[in-house]
Amino acid sequence: MSGTIAVMVVSGDWLISKPRTQIARLEKSITSGISTLTFDTSALGAYDSALVCMLFRIYQACQQMGVAFDDTSLPKGPRELLRLAVAVPDANASKKESEKSNIWGKIGARALNMMGDVEDQSRFIGEISIASVKAAFGRARYRIVDLLSIIQKSGPEALPIVALISFLVGLILAFVGAIQLAKYGSEIFVADLVGIAMVREMGAIMVGIVMSGRTGASFAAELGSMKVNEEISAFRTFGISPIEFLVFPRIVALVMMFPLLTVFANVIGMLGGMVIGVGMFDISYEQYANRTLSALDLVQISTGVGKSFIFGIIVACIGCKMGLQCERSSAGVGQATTSSVVQSITWIIVADAVFAVIFTIFDI
């Protein structure tokens, strides 16, 4: 010891397989009377991670006692490993910092996160718009075979589940409505009820909800798995835009299929209402069909079909966006899939409410 500078002599072999000086004894030698601790490694023999562990424990003891730790005399290998270990932040540091932050800090952090989300959404919409313009001029980079495959999966393969749900919805609407109309002897008007409800609201909404859980979640899982496997990064490395090659065909496919599925759902739902009207009440097939056709017109039908275009864009965009933004883990893929379904259904309901207000204002 010279003044307040202590020199720790490290000699011999420091190997895990051989006995060594107990680190606890070395830690006790660090006292508050020392200002700086340095090392003499001239007699140091073979060493492995045991030496680094000892130095790290000594460093922690110096930090607790307020002693300066001078590692310049250490061999380069242990010195670099020690500095790397010291540079790693405490795993609970961020948690402790967040716990100490006040309410204004939390509000500011939440506001910054929201601004980041808005920026990401704006960038995503902008890239889709650019891809659409390129596609209009035949310059978008995607494969027609991929588009046809997505159309097959999101269109014809979705017919069974759409038919089942729409038939049951039409059946339930007819059953509930007919019970009330029967009190006034107006059972025939169940055809009006089911027809108008299906073409204006229920057909498009049920297709949107079913496709959110079926196709939108599939988009999120597919793109999320590709991101985890670094396939998205590979596209960017080769200069291929993932928006053009992966997202744009999925949006086009759903926009094309949603109106057709909606028309199909409307027809199946009205058939479900016919089963109740004809089976429970004294209504013939011809009467029910004629009453349904007289209650509907082109405006009624176009409202639901027009909504389906917007619902298709919502489901496709949210599913693809969640997939591209998921974390690089299996848990992240699952979370992105769940978030895709929840957000799609929520925005479909919000969009339908906006359409209801618009249709009321313009008396449609």
C-alpha positions as CSV (number, residue, x, y, z in Angstrom):
1,M,0.0,0.0,0.0
2,S,1.4,3.4,-0.9
3,G,-0.6,6.3,0.7
4,T,-4.3,5.5,-0.1
5,I,-3.5,3.4,-3.2
6,A,-3.7,-0.3,-2.6
7,V,-2.1,-2.9,-4.9
8,M,-3.6,-6.3,-5.1
9,V,-1.1,-9.0,-6.3
10,V,-2.7,-11.6,-8.5
11,S,-0.4,-14.6,-8.9
12,G,-0.5,-18.3,-9.8
13,D,-3.2,-20.0,-11.8
14,W,-6.8,-18.8,-11.7
15,L,-8.7,-21.8,-13.1
16,I,-12.1,-23.2,-12.2
17,S,-10.6,-26.7,-11.9
18,K,-8.0,-25.7,-9.3
19,P,-8.3,-24.3,-5.7
20,R,-8.1,-20.5,-5.4
21,T,-8.1,-17.8,-2.8
22,Q,-11.6,-17.3,-1.4
23,I,-13.1,-14.2,-3.0
24,A,-14.8,-13.3,0.3
25,R,-11.4,-12.8,1.9
26,L,-10.3,-10.5,-0.9
27,E,-13.6,-8.5,-0.6
28,K,-13.0,-8.0,3.1
29,S,-9.6,-6.4,2.3
30,I,-11.4,-3.5,0.5
31,T,-11.9,-0.8,3.2
32,S,-13.1,2.7,3.0
33,G,-9.6,4.0,3.8
34,I,-8.5,3.1,0.3
35,S,-9.0,5.6,-2.5
36,T,-7.8,3.5,-5.5
37,L,-7.2,-0.2,-6.0
38,T,-4.8,-1.3,-8.7
39,F,-3.3,-4.7,-9.6
40,D,0.0,-6.5,-10.0
41,T,-0.3,-9.4,-12.4
42,S,3.4,-10.0,-13.2
43,A,3.2,-13.4,-11.5
44,L,-0.1,-14.4,-13.0
45,G,-0.2,-17.9,-14.6
46,A,-3.0,-19.6,-16.5
47,Y,-6.5,-18.2,-16.1
48,D,-10.0,-18.7,-17.3
49,S,-13.4,-17.3,-16.3
50,A,-12.6,-17.8,-12.7
51,L,-10.3,-14.7,-12.9
52,V,-13.0,-12.6,-14.5
53,C,-15.5,-13.6,-11.8
54,M,-13.1,-12.7,-9.1
55,L,-12.4,-9.3,-10.6
56,F,-16.1,-8.6,-11.1
57,R,-16.7,-9.3,-7.4
58,I,-13.8,-7.1,-6.4
59,Y,-15.2,-4.3,-8.7
60,Q,-18.6,-4.5,-7.0
61,A,-17.0,-4.3,-3.6
62,C,-15.0,-1.2,-4.7
63,Q,-18.3,0.4,-5.9
64,Q,-19.9,-0.2,-2.5
65,M,-17.0,1.2,-0.6
66,G,-16.4,4.1,-2.9
67,V,-13.0,2.9,-4.0
68,A,-11.7,3.7,-7.5
69,F,-11.1,0.6,-9.5
70,D,-7.9,0.8,-11.8
71,D,-7.9,-2.0,-14.3
72,T,-5.2,-0.7,-16.6
73,S,-2.6,-3.2,-15.3
74,L,-4.8,-6.2,-16.0
75,P,-4.3,-8.5,-19.0
76,K,-6.2,-7.4,-22.1
77,G,-8.6,-10.4,-22.2
78,P,-9.9,-10.2,-18.6
79,R,-9.9,-6.4,-18.8
80,E,-12.2,-6.4,-21.8
81,L,-14.5,-9.0,-20.4
82,L,-14.7,-7.2,-17.2
83,R,-15.6,-3.9,-18.9
84,L,-18.2,-5.7,-20.9
85,A,-19.8,-7.2,-17.8
86,V,-19.8,-3.8,-16.1
87,A,-21.4,-2.1,-19.1
88,V,-24.4,-4.4,-19.1
89,P,-27.2,-2.5,-17.2
90,D,-29.1,-4.0,-14.3
91,A,-32.1,-6.1,-15.5
92,N,-34.3,-4.3,-13.0
93,A,-33.0,-0.9,-13.7
94,S,-35.7,0.1,-16.2
95,K,-38.4,-1.3,-14.0
96,K,-37.1,0.6,-11.0
97,E,-36.9,3.8,-13.1
98,S,-40.4,3.4,-14.3
99,E,-41.6,2.8,-10.8
100,K,-40.0,6.0,-9.6
101,S,-41.4,8.1,-12.5
102,N,-44.2,10.4,-11.6
103,I,-47.6,10.6,-13.2
104,W,-46.5,13.3,-15.6
105,G,-43.7,11.2,-16.8
106,K,-46.0,8.3,-17.5
107,I,-48.4,10.6,-19.3
108,G,-45.6,11.9,-21.5
109,A,-44.3,8.4,-22.2
110,R,-47.8,7.3,-23.2
111,A,-48.2,10.4,-25.5
112,L,-44.9,9.6,-27.2
113,N,-46.0,6.1,-27.8
114,M,-49.2,7.3,-29.3
115,M,-47.3,9.6,-31.6
116,G,-45.1,6.8,-32.6
117,D,-48.1,4.6,-33.4
118,V,-49.6,7.4,-35.5
119,E,-46.3,7.8,-37.4
120,D,-46.2,4.0,-38.1
121,Q,-49.8,4.0,-39.3
122,S,-49.2,7.0,-41.6
123,R,-46.1,5.3,-43.0
124,F,-48.0,2.1,-43.6
125,I,-50.9,3.9,-45.3
126,G,-48.4,5.8,-47.4
127,E,-46.6,2.7,-48.6
128,I,-49.9,1.0,-49.5
129,S,-50.9,4.1,-51.5
130,I,-47.6,4.1,-53.3
131,A,-48.0,0.3,-54.1
132,S,-51.6,1.0,-55.4
133,V,-50.3,3.7,-57.7
134,K,-47.6,1.4,-59.0
135,A,-50.1,-1.4,-59.5
136,A,-52.4,1.0,-61.5
137,F,-49.4,1.5,-63.9
138,G,-48.4,-2.1,-63.9
139,R,-45.2,-1.5,-62.0
140,A,-46.0,-3.2,-58.6
141,R,-43.7,-6.1,-57.8
142,Y,-45.9,-9.1,-56.8
143,R,-46.8,-12.4,-58.3
144,I,-50.1,-13.1,-59.9
145,V,-50.0,-16.7,-58.6
146,D,-49.7,-15.4,-55.1
147,L,-52.7,-13.2,-55.6
148,L,-54.8,-16.1,-57.0
149,S,-53.8,-18.3,-54.1
150,I,-54.9,-15.7,-51.6
151,I,-58.2,-15.2,-53.5
152,Q,-58.8,-19.0,-53.3
153,K,-58.1,-19.1,-49.5
154,S,-60.1,-16.0,-48.6
155,G,-62.9,-16.5,-51.1
156,P,-64.1,-20.0,-52.0
157,E,-62.6,-21.7,-49.0
158,A,-64.5,-19.3,-46.7
159,L,-67.9,-20.1,-48.2
160,P,-68.8,-22.9,-45.8
161,I,-68.3,-21.0,-42.6
162,V,-69.9,-17.8,-44.0
163,A,-72.9,-19.9,-45.2
164,L,-73.3,-21.5,-41.7
165,I,-73.1,-18.2,-39.8
166,S,-75.3,-16.3,-42.2
167,F,-78.0,-19.1,-42.2
168,L,-78.1,-19.2,-38.5
169,V,-78.2,-15.4,-38.2
170,G,-81.1,-15.2,-40.7
171,L,-82.9,-18.0,-38.9
172,I,-82.5,-16.2,-35.5
173,L,-83.7,-12.9,-36.9
174,A,-86.8,-14.5,-38.5
175,F,-87.6,-16.5,-35.3
176,V,-87.3,-13.5,-33.0
177,G,-89.2,-11.2,-35.4
178,A,-91.9,-13.6,-36.2
179,I,-92.8,-14.2,-32.6
180,Q,-93.5,-10.5,-32.2
181,L,-95.2,-10.0,-35.5
182,A,-97.5,-13.0,-34.9
183,K,-99.1,-11.1,-32.0
184,Y,-100.5,-8.7,-34.6
185,G,-101.2,-11.3,-37.4
186,S,-98.4,-9.9,-39.6
187,E,-96.2,-12.9,-39.9
188,I,-95.6,-12.2,-43.6
189,F,-93.6,-9.1,-42.7
190,V,-90.9,-11.4,-41.4
191,A,-89.6,-11.5,-45.0
192,D,-89.2,-7.7,-45.0
193,L,-87.4,-7.9,-41.6
194,V,-84.9,-10.6,-42.6
195,G,-84.3,-9.2,-46.1
196,I,-83.6,-5.6,-45.1
197,A,-81.6,-6.6,-42.0
198,M,-79.4,-8.9,-44.0
199,V,-78.7,-6.7,-47.0
200,R,-78.2,-3.5,-45.0
201,E,-76.4,-4.6,-41.8
202,M,-76.0,-8.2,-40.8
203,G,-74.6,-9.7,-44.1
204,A,-71.6,-7.3,-44.3
205,I,-71.0,-7.3,-40.5
206,M,-71.1,-11.0,-40.2
207,V,-68.8,-11.5,-43.1
208,G,-66.4,-8.9,-41.6
209,I,-66.4,-10.6,-38.2
210,V,-65.9,-14.1,-39.6
211,M,-63.1,-13.0,-42.0
212,S,-61.4,-11.1,-39.2
213,G,-61.1,-14.3,-37.2
214,R,-60.4,-16.5,-40.2
215,T,-58.4,-14.5,-42.8
216,G,-57.2,-11.4,-40.9
217,A,-55.7,-13.6,-38.2
218,S,-54.1,-15.8,-40.8
219,F,-52.5,-12.7,-42.5
220,A,-51.1,-11.6,-39.1
221,A,-49.7,-15.1,-38.3
222,E,-48.2,-15.6,-41.7
223,L,-46.4,-12.2,-41.9
224,G,-45.4,-12.5,-38.2
225,S,-43.8,-15.9,-38.8
226,M,-42.0,-14.5,-41.8
227,K,-40.7,-11.6,-39.7
228,V,-39.5,-14.0,-36.9
229,N,-37.7,-16.1,-39.6
230,E,-36.0,-13.0,-41.0
231,E,-37.8,-13.4,-44.4
232,I,-39.1,-9.8,-44.3
233,S,-35.6,-8.6,-43.8
234,A,-34.5,-10.8,-46.7
235,F,-37.0,-9.1,-49.0
236,R,-35.7,-5.7,-48.0
237,T,-32.1,-6.9,-48.5
238,F,-32.9,-7.9,-52.1
239,G,-34.6,-4.5,-52.7
240,I,-38.1,-5.9,-52.8
241,S,-40.8,-4.0,-50.8
242,P,-42.7,-6.3,-48.4
243,I,-45.7,-4.0,-48.9
244,E,-45.8,-4.5,-52.6
245,F,-44.9,-8.2,-52.6
246,L,-46.8,-9.4,-49.5
247,V,-49.4,-6.8,-48.3
248,F,-50.8,-5.4,-51.5
249,P,-52.0,-8.8,-52.9
250,R,-53.7,-9.6,-49.7
251,I,-55.6,-6.3,-49.7
252,V,-56.6,-6.7,-53.3
253,A,-57.8,-10.2,-52.6
254,L,-60.0,-9.2,-49.7
255,V,-61.4,-6.2,-51.4
256,M,-62.4,-8.4,-54.3
257,M,-63.9,-11.2,-52.2
258,F,-65.7,-9.2,-49.5
259,P,-68.6,-8.0,-51.8
260,L,-69.1,-11.4,-53.3
261,L,-69.1,-13.0,-49.8
262,T,-71.5,-10.4,-48.6
263,V,-74.0,-11.1,-51.4
264,F,-73.6,-14.8,-50.7
265,A,-74.3,-14.2,-47.0
266,N,-77.3,-12.1,-47.8
267,V,-78.9,-14.9,-49.9
268,I,-78.1,-17.6,-47.4
269,G,-79.4,-15.5,-44.5
270,M,-82.7,-14.9,-46.3
271,L,-83.0,-18.6,-46.9
272,G,-82.6,-19.1,-43.2
273,G,-85.4,-16.7,-42.6
274,M,-87.5,-18.5,-45.2
275,V,-87.1,-21.8,-43.2
276,I,-88.7,-20.2,-40.2
277,G,-91.3,-18.3,-42.1
278,V,-92.5,-21.3,-44.1
279,G,-91.9,-23.9,-41.4
280,M,-93.6,-22.2,-38.5
281,F,-96.3,-20.0,-40.1
282,D,-98.8,-20.3,-42.9
283,I,-96.6,-18.7,-45.5
284,S,-95.8,-20.3,-48.9
285,Y,-92.4,-20.2,-50.6
286,E,-93.8,-17.9,-53.3
287,Q,-95.3,-15.5,-50.8
288,Y,-92.1,-15.3,-48.8
289,A,-89.9,-14.8,-51.9
290,N,-92.3,-12.2,-53.5
291,R,-92.4,-10.3,-50.2
292,T,-88.7,-10.3,-49.9
293,L,-88.1,-9.0,-53.4
294,S,-90.7,-6.3,-53.0
295,A,-89.0,-5.1,-49.8
296,L,-85.6,-4.8,-51.4
297,D,-84.3,-2.4,-54.0
298,L,-81.0,-1.5,-55.5
299,V,-80.3,1.2,-52.9
300,Q,-80.9,-1.3,-50.0
301,I,-78.6,-3.9,-51.6
302,S,-75.8,-1.4,-52.5
303,T,-75.5,-0.1,-48.9
304,G,-74.4,-3.5,-47.5
305,V,-72.2,-4.2,-50.6
306,G,-70.6,-0.8,-50.3
307,K,-69.8,-1.3,-46.7
308,S,-68.1,-4.6,-47.5
309,F,-65.4,-2.9,-49.6
310,I,-64.4,-0.8,-46.5
311,F,-64.6,-3.8,-44.2
312,G,-62.3,-5.7,-46.5
313,I,-59.7,-3.0,-46.5
314,I,-59.9,-2.8,-42.7
315,V,-59.5,-6.5,-42.2
316,A,-56.6,-6.8,-44.7
317,C,-54.7,-3.7,-43.5
318,I,-54.9,-4.5,-39.8
319,G,-54.0,-8.1,-40.3
320,C,-51.0,-7.3,-42.4
321,K,-49.9,-4.3,-40.2
322,M,-50.0,-6.4,-37.0
323,G,-48.0,-9.2,-38.7
324,L,-45.3,-6.8,-39.9
325,Q,-45.0,-5.1,-36.5
326,C,-45.0,-8.2,-34.3
327,E,-42.1,-9.0,-32.0
328,R,-39.5,-11.5,-33.1
329,S,-40.8,-14.4,-31.0
330,S,-43.5,-17.0,-31.0
331,A,-45.3,-15.1,-28.2
332,G,-45.1,-12.0,-30.4
333,V,-46.8,-13.8,-33.3
334,G,-49.6,-14.9,-31.0
335,Q,-50.1,-11.5,-29.6
336,A,-50.1,-9.9,-33.1
337,T,-52.8,-12.5,-34.2
338,T,-55.0,-11.7,-31.2
339,S,-54.5,-7.9,-31.6
340,S,-55.4,-8.3,-35.3
341,V,-58.8,-9.9,-34.6
342,V,-59.7,-7.5,-31.8
343,Q,-58.8,-4.4,-33.7
344,S,-60.5,-5.6,-36.9
345,I,-63.8,-6.3,-35.2
346,T,-63.6,-3.0,-33.3
347,W,-63.0,-0.9,-36.4
348,I,-65.7,-2.8,-38.3
349,I,-68.2,-1.8,-35.7
350,V,-67.0,1.8,-35.6
351,A,-67.1,2.0,-39.4
352,D,-70.6,0.6,-39.4
353,A,-71.7,3.2,-36.9
354,V,-70.3,5.9,-39.1
355,F,-72.1,4.5,-42.1
356,A,-75.4,4.4,-40.1
357,V,-75.0,8.1,-39.3
358,I,-74.2,9.0,-42.9
359,F,-77.1,7.0,-44.2
360,T,-79.4,8.7,-41.7
361,I,-78.2,12.2,-42.7
362,F,-78.8,11.5,-46.4
363,D,-82.0,9.5,-45.8
364,I,-80.6,6.4,-47.5
